[in-house]
């Protein structure tokens, strides 16, 4: 079976775009050096357990943890969670 490969033009275009993006980011970082040391936003896909939940009790525990975190956020940022303006 014949493999499907991108054309040379498509590869050249992608390479050119990668180079331009890299150059743009370097210029942006040079203008604002404080973003190099800025704290990274943590990944949103961190598991609650080292394995997928296997029981209803584990699902309930995760739900309780989420509820606790929401309550902490409500206490720390009440304006964000208020229904009024």
C-alpha beads as a LAMMPS data file, in Angstrom:
LAMMPS data file: protein, C-alpha beads

85 atoms
84 bonds

1 atom types
1 bond types

-500.0 500.0 xlo xhi
-500.0 500.0 ylo yhi
-500.0 500.0 zlo zhi

Masses

1 110.0

Atoms # bond

1 1 1 0.000 0.000 0.000
2 1 1 1.291 3.441 -0.898
3 1 1 1.878 5.785 2.033
4 1 1 0.464 9.272 1.958
5 1 1 3.124 11.936 2.365
6 1 1 2.826 15.710 2.413
7 1 1 4.120 17.545 -0.621
8 1 1 7.432 19.385 -0.541
9 1 1 5.541 22.682 -0.786
10 1 1 3.443 21.805 2.279
11 1 1 6.579 20.892 4.240
12 1 1 8.299 24.115 3.196
13 1 1 5.268 26.159 4.206
14 1 1 5.059 24.471 7.608
15 1 1 8.795 24.947 8.197
16 1 1 8.546 28.611 7.218
17 1 1 5.607 29.139 9.584
18 1 1 7.498 27.426 12.419
19 1 1 10.508 29.706 11.871
20 1 1 8.340 32.832 11.793
21 1 1 6.480 31.781 14.939
22 1 1 9.759 31.127 16.747
23 1 1 11.121 34.523 15.679
24 1 1 7.912 36.281 16.746
25 1 1 7.970 34.605 20.175
26 1 1 11.632 35.512 20.693
27 1 1 10.830 39.147 19.912
28 1 1 7.832 39.090 22.230
29 1 1 9.902 37.624 25.048
30 1 1 12.657 40.184 24.449
31 1 1 10.126 43.011 24.826
32 1 1 8.665 41.527 28.012
33 1 1 11.337 39.604 29.949
34 1 1 9.030 39.291 32.978
35 1 1 6.988 36.626 31.182
36 1 1 9.975 34.282 31.220
37 1 1 9.801 34.022 35.022
38 1 1 6.018 34.134 35.276
39 1 1 4.463 31.175 37.083
40 1 1 3.072 28.573 34.719
41 1 1 -0.633 27.881 34.863
42 1 1 -1.021 24.346 36.211
43 1 1 -2.358 21.653 33.952
44 1 1 -6.099 21.260 34.218
45 1 1 -5.976 17.515 33.596
46 1 1 -4.488 16.349 36.898
47 1 1 -6.143 13.161 38.135
48 1 1 -7.746 13.004 41.544
49 1 1 -6.702 9.365 41.872
50 1 1 -3.732 7.450 40.451
51 1 1 -6.260 5.309 38.558
52 1 1 -9.723 5.852 37.093
53 1 1 -12.469 5.689 39.748
54 1 1 -13.459 2.077 40.321
55 1 1 -16.268 2.429 42.828
56 1 1 -19.127 4.758 43.607
57 1 1 -17.348 5.632 46.865
58 1 1 -14.327 6.897 44.934
59 1 1 -16.605 8.986 42.708
60 1 1 -18.317 10.418 45.783
61 1 1 -14.920 11.231 47.345
62 1 1 -13.903 13.128 44.191
63 1 1 -17.226 14.964 44.257
64 1 1 -16.683 15.915 47.905
65 1 1 -13.190 17.216 47.123
66 1 1 -14.534 19.346 44.272
67 1 1 -17.290 20.712 46.503
68 1 1 -14.726 21.655 49.155
69 1 1 -12.574 23.451 46.577
70 1 1 -15.584 25.350 45.253
71 1 1 -16.439 26.474 48.784
72 1 1 -12.848 27.668 49.288
73 1 1 -13.045 29.604 46.011
74 1 1 -16.365 31.126 47.087
75 1 1 -14.781 32.321 50.330
76 1 1 -11.690 33.719 48.608
77 1 1 -13.470 35.249 45.601
78 1 1 -17.069 36.027 46.641
79 1 1 -17.547 38.603 43.902
80 1 1 -16.875 35.997 41.218
81 1 1 -19.536 33.661 42.582
82 1 1 -22.213 36.221 43.460
83 1 1 -25.372 36.147 41.380
84 1 1 -25.937 39.920 41.628
85 1 1 -23.889 42.629 39.967

Bonds

1 1 1 2
2 1 2 3
3 1 3 4
4 1 4 5
5 1 5 6
6 1 6 7
7 1 7 8
8 1 8 9
9 1 9 10
10 1 10 11
11 1 11 12
12 1 12 13
13 1 13 14
14 1 14 15
15 1 15 16
16 1 16 17
17 1 17 18
18 1 18 19
19 1 19 20
20 1 20 21
21 1 21 22
22 1 22 23
23 1 23 24
24 1 24 25
25 1 25 26
26 1 26 27
27 1 27 28
28 1 28 29
29 1 29 30
30 1 30 31
31 1 31 32
32 1 32 33
33 1 33 34
34 1 34 35
35 1 35 36
36 1 36 37
37 1 37 38
38 1 38 39
39 1 39 40
40 1 40 41
41 1 41 42
42 1 42 43
43 1 43 44
44 1 44 45
45 1 45 46
46 1 46 47
47 1 47 48
48 1 48 49
49 1 49 50
50 1 50 51
51 1 51 52
52 1 52 53
53 1 53 54
54 1 54 55
55 1 55 56
56 1 56 57
57 1 57 58
58 1 58 59
59 1 59 60
60 1 60 61
61 1 61 62
62 1 62 63
63 1 63 64
64 1 64 65
65 1 65 66
66 1 66 67
67 1 67 68
68 1 68 69
69 1 69 70
70 1 70 71
71 1 71 72
72 1 72 73
73 1 73 74
74 1 74 75
75 1 75 76
76 1 76 77
77 1 77 78
78 1 78 79
79 1 79 80
80 1 80 81
81 1 81 82
82 1 82 83
83 1 83 84
84 1 84 85
